[in-house]
Amino acid sequence: MKHLMSPLDFTVEELDKLLDLANDIEKNPSKYAHACEGKKLATTFYEPSTRTRLSFEAAMLNLGGNILGFSNAASSSAAKGESVADTIRMISCYADICAMRHPKEGAPLVAALNSSIPVINAGDGGHQHPTQTLTDLLTIRSLKGRLDNLKIGLCGDLKFGRTVHSLINALIRYPNISFVLISPDELQIPSYIREDILGKNNISFEEVVRLEDAITDLDILYMTRVQRERFFNEEDYIRMKDFYILDKPKMNLAKEDMLVLHPLPRVNEISVEVDNDPRAVYFEQVQYGVYVRMALILTLLEVQVC
C-alpha cells in the first residue's frame, strides 16, 4: 500500500507515468467516469480549504466514486480531543482512501503510519503540499512541454509557503533547473532548503528582493500570497501582505512565453488586470489539479482502466 506524503514519494519515472495518466484523463474523461464506482474518498480537513478539498471531491466524483468527511476540525471529534491516529483508524473502516489537511507538520504521516488505507497529504502546516506540486508540474509540463531547462522565479512568502517547499523538492530532480528566490528578508526560504536541498544538490539559485529585478528572463513566475494564518501577530502580517503586487507594468518586463502560476487563493499579490494576459495560467492550473488528483486516486487505489 502506497501513501503520498511528499512529491519525493514518487520516482521521476513514476511521476511521469502519473502525469501521462492525468493528460489521458484530460483528453478522455468519459473513459474514467466509472473507474471508482463503489469506492469512497474521505476528506479530513482540519483547517480551511476551498480549492484542495473541492478538487479532491470533484476528482472522486468524476471517477464515479463517493465522498465523505469533514471540512473543519471543530466539526470532527478532534474538538473532543481525539488523536489523528485514532481518527484514521476509524476512517479506515468507512473509506477506501483518505486525503488529510492538518495545521501541524507531520500529522498526515502519523495518519499513514496508523492507516489501513492509502493516505494523501493535502497540506501539513508550512511543511509540504504534494498534490499542489503535482498540479504545478502537470501545468508546467502541459503548457511548456517540459520540466527541464527552466528558470523559475518563486515570489512572496517563501518562509511559510509549503507549496514552494514542495515544488523545489520536486523540480531539482530535473536537468538544468535554476531558481530565483524573490522575497523580503523576513520571508526568505528556510535555511534547511537553501543549504540541504539547493546547496547540497548544486542547484543554481539566487535571492533577490525586488520582483522587477528578476522577472525579465524567467520561464515561470510562481506567485504566492503572504499567509495571515502563519503569522504570530497581525502587525507583521499587515506590514508584509502587500510587499509584492504583480501588475501590467511588471508583466511588460517579462518574456512573451513566461507563465504565471499561483496556488491560490489570491489576495492582493496579483492584480486582476493580469487575469486576461495569456501568460496568466493560474485558473487553468486549478483544472489541471482535478486531473492530477484523479490520476493520483487511481494510482494509489491501483485501479486499472483499459
C-alpha positions in Angstrom: 0.0 0.0 0.0 1.4 3.4 -1.0 0.8 6.8 0.6 1.7 10.3 -0.7 3.4 12.4 2.0 5.9 14.2 -0.3 6.4 14.7 -4.0 9.6 12.6 -3.5 7.4 9.5 -2.7 7.3 9.0 -6.4 10.4 8.4 -8.5 10.7 10.6 -11.6 9.6 7.6 -13.7 6.5 7.1 -11.5 5.8 10.8 -11.7 6.0 10.9 -15.5 3.6 7.9 -15.6 1.2 9.8 -13.2 1.3 12.9 -15.3 0.8 10.9 -18.5 -2.3 9.4 -16.9 -3.6 12.9 -15.9 -3.2 14.0 -19.5 -5.1 11.0 -20.8 -7.9 11.8 -18.3 -8.0 15.3 -19.6 -8.4 14.0 -23.2 -10.7 11.1 -22.5 -12.8 11.9 -19.4 -15.6 9.5 -20.3 -13.2 6.6 -20.2 -12.6 7.1 -16.5 -16.2 8.1 -15.5 -16.9 4.8 -13.7 -13.4 3.8 -12.7 -14.1 4.2 -8.9 -17.7 3.1 -8.6 -18.2 1.6 -5.2 -15.1 3.4 -3.8 -15.2 6.1 -1.1 -12.8 9.0 -0.5 -12.6 10.6 3.0 -11.6 14.2 3.0 -10.4 15.1 6.5 -9.6 18.8 6.6 -8.5 20.1 10.0 -8.0 23.6 8.6 -10.0 25.6 5.9 -9.6 24.9 2.2 -11.6 25.6 -0.9 -9.6 24.5 -3.9 -7.8 21.5 -2.5 -10.9 19.9 -0.8 -13.3 20.6 -3.6 -10.7 19.5 -6.1 -10.3 16.1 -4.4 -14.1 15.8 -4.1 -14.6 16.7 -7.8 -11.9 14.2 -8.7 -13.5 11.3 -6.9 -17.0 12.2 -8.2 -15.6 12.4 -11.8 -14.3 8.9 -11.3 -17.8 7.7 -10.3 -16.9 7.3 -6.6 -18.4 8.8 -3.4 -17.1 11.2 -0.8 -17.4 11.7 2.9 -15.5 13.6 5.6 -15.3 17.0 7.4 -14.1 20.4 6.4 -13.2 21.8 9.8 -11.6 20.3 12.9 -14.4 21.9 15.0 -16.9 19.6 13.3 -14.9 16.5 14.0 -14.1 14.5 17.1 -10.7 16.4 17.2 -12.7 19.0 19.0 -13.2 16.4 21.7 -9.5 15.6 21.8 -9.4 12.5 19.5 -5.9 11.9 18.2 -5.1 11.7 14.5 -4.1 8.1 14.9 -7.5 7.1 16.3 -9.3 9.2 13.7 -7.6 7.4 10.8 -8.2 4.0 12.3 -11.9 4.9 12.4 -11.9 6.3 8.9 -10.2 3.2 7.6 -13.4 1.3 8.4 -15.5 3.7 6.3 -13.5 4.7 3.3 -11.0 3.3 0.7 -8.7 6.3 0.6 -8.2 9.5 2.7 -7.0 13.0 1.9 -5.9 14.9 5.0 -5.0 18.5 5.6 -3.7 19.5 9.0 -2.1 22.6 10.5 0.6 20.5 12.3 3.6 19.3 10.3 3.8 15.6 10.2 0.2 14.9 11.1 -0.6 13.1 7.8 2.5 11.0 8.3 1.1 9.9 11.7 -2.1 9.0 10.0 -0.3 7.0 7.3 1.6 5.0 9.9 -1.7 4.0 11.6 -3.9 3.6 8.5 -5.1 0.5 6.6 -6.0 2.6 3.6 -3.9 5.0 1.4 -3.4 8.5 2.9 -2.7 11.6 0.9 -1.1 14.6 2.5 -3.3 17.5 1.4 -1.1 20.0 3.2 0.5 19.9 6.6 1.3 23.3 8.2 4.2 25.1 6.5 5.8 21.8 5.5 4.6 20.1 2.3 1.7 20.3 -0.1 2.5 17.4 -2.6 -0.8 17.4 -4.5 -0.4 21.1 -5.3 3.1 20.3 -6.5 1.7 17.5 -8.8 -0.8 20.2 -10.1 2.1 22.6 -10.7 4.2 20.0 -12.5 1.3 19.0 -14.7 0.5 22.6 -15.5 4.1 23.4 -16.4 4.6 20.2 -18.5 1.3 20.6 -20.3 1.8 24.2 -21.2 5.6 24.4 -21.6 6.1 20.9 -22.9 8.9 20.1 -20.5 10.0 20.0 -16.8 13.7 20.6 -17.5 15.8 23.6 -18.7 13.6 26.1 -16.8 14.4 29.3 -14.9 11.8 29.6 -12.2 11.0 32.6 -10.0 9.4 31.9 -6.7 7.9 35.1 -5.3 6.4 36.1 -1.9 6.2 34.1 1.2 9.0 31.6 0.8 9.4 31.0 4.5 6.0 29.6 5.3 4.8 28.7 1.8 4.5 24.9 1.8 3.7 24.9 -2.0 7.1 26.5 -2.7 8.9 24.0 -0.5 7.3 21.0 -2.2 7.8 22.4 -5.7 11.6 23.0 -5.1 11.9 19.4 -3.8 10.2 18.0 -6.9 11.9 20.1 -9.6 15.5 19.7 -8.5 15.4 16.2 -9.9 15.1 17.5 -13.5 18.1 18.7 -15.5 19.1 22.3 -15.8 16.7 23.8 -13.4 17.5 27.1 -11.7 15.6 29.3 -9.2 15.3 32.9 -8.4 14.0 33.3 -4.8 12.2 36.6 -4.6 11.2 37.6 -1.1 11.8 40.2 1.7 14.4 39.3 4.3 11.7 38.3 6.8 10.1 35.8 4.4 13.2 34.2 2.9 13.4 30.5 2.1 14.2 28.4 5.2 17.9 27.6 5.7 17.4 23.9 5.5 16.0 24.2 2.0 18.8 26.7 1.0 21.6 24.5 2.4 20.3 20.9 2.5 18.3 20.9 -0.7 19.6 23.6 -3.1 23.1 23.8 -1.8 23.9 20.1 -1.4 22.4 19.3 -4.8 24.4 22.0 -6.5 21.2 23.7 -7.8 21.7 27.2 -9.3 19.8 29.8 -7.4 19.9 33.5 -6.5 18.0 35.5 -3.9 16.6 39.0 -4.7 14.2 41.3 -3.0 12.7 43.3 -6.0 10.4 41.4 -8.4 11.4 43.9 -11.2 15.0 42.8 -10.9 14.1 39.1 -11.6 11.2 38.9 -13.9 12.9 39.7 -17.3 14.4 36.3 -18.0 12.1 33.9 -16.1 10.4 31.0 -17.8 8.0 30.5 -14.9 6.9 33.0 -12.2 5.3 31.3 -9.2 3.5 33.9 -7.1 2.4 33.1 -3.5 0.3 35.1 -1.0 1.6 36.2 2.3 -0.3 33.8 4.6 -2.1 35.5 7.5 -2.6 32.2 9.3 1.1 31.5 9.5 1.9 34.8 11.3 2.2 35.1 15.1 0.9 38.7 15.1 -1.3 40.9 12.9 1.2 43.8 12.8 3.8 41.7 10.9 1.2 40.3 8.5 -0.1 43.8 7.7 3.4 45.1 7.1 4.2 42.3 4.7 1.0 41.5 2.9 1.3 43.9 0.0 5.1 43.7 -0.4 4.6 42.2 -3.9 1.9 43.1 -6.4 2.2 41.7 -9.9 0.6 44.2 -12.4 0.7 45.1 -16.1 3.9 47.2 -15.9 5.8 44.3 -14.3 4.3 41.8 -16.8 5.6 44.1 -19.6 9.1 43.4 -18.4 8.6 39.6 -18.8 9.2 37.3 -21.7 6.3 36.7 -24.1 6.2 33.0 -23.2 6.7 33.3 -19.4 3.9 31.6 -17.4 2.4 32.9 -14.2 1.3 30.3 -11.7 -0.3 30.7 -8.3 -1.5 28.0 -5.9 -4.4 30.3 -4.9 -6.3 31.9 -3.1 -5.1 35.2 -4.4 -5.4 38.3 -2.2 -3.6 41.4 -3.5 -0.4 39.9 -4.9 -1.7 39.6 -8.5 -3.7 42.5 -9.9 -7.0 41.5 -11.6 -5.7 43.3 -14.7 -3.3 40.5 -15.2 -6.0 37.8 -15.4 -6.6 38.5 -19.1 -3.0 38.1 -20.0 -2.5 34.8 -21.9 0.6 34.1 -19.7 -1.6 34.1 -16.6 -2.5 30.4 -16.2 -3.5 30.1 -12.5 -7.1 29.3 -13.3 -6.1 26.7 -15.8 -3.9 25.4 -13.0 -7.0 24.7 -10.9 -8.4 22.5 -13.7 -5.2 20.6 -14.0 -5.4 20.0 -10.3 -8.6 17.9 -10.8 -7.0 15.8 -13.5 -3.9 15.1 -11.4 -5.9 14.2 -8.3 -8.0 11.8 -10.4 -4.8 10.2 -11.6 -3.4 10.0 -8.0 -6.5 8.4 -6.7 -6.5 5.7 -9.4 -2.8 5.1 -8.9 -3.0 4.7 -5.1 -6.1 2.5 -5.3 -4.3 0.5 -8.1 -7.3 0.9 -10.4 -6.5 0.0 -14.0 -8.6 1.5 -16.8 -8.3 -0.1 -20.2 
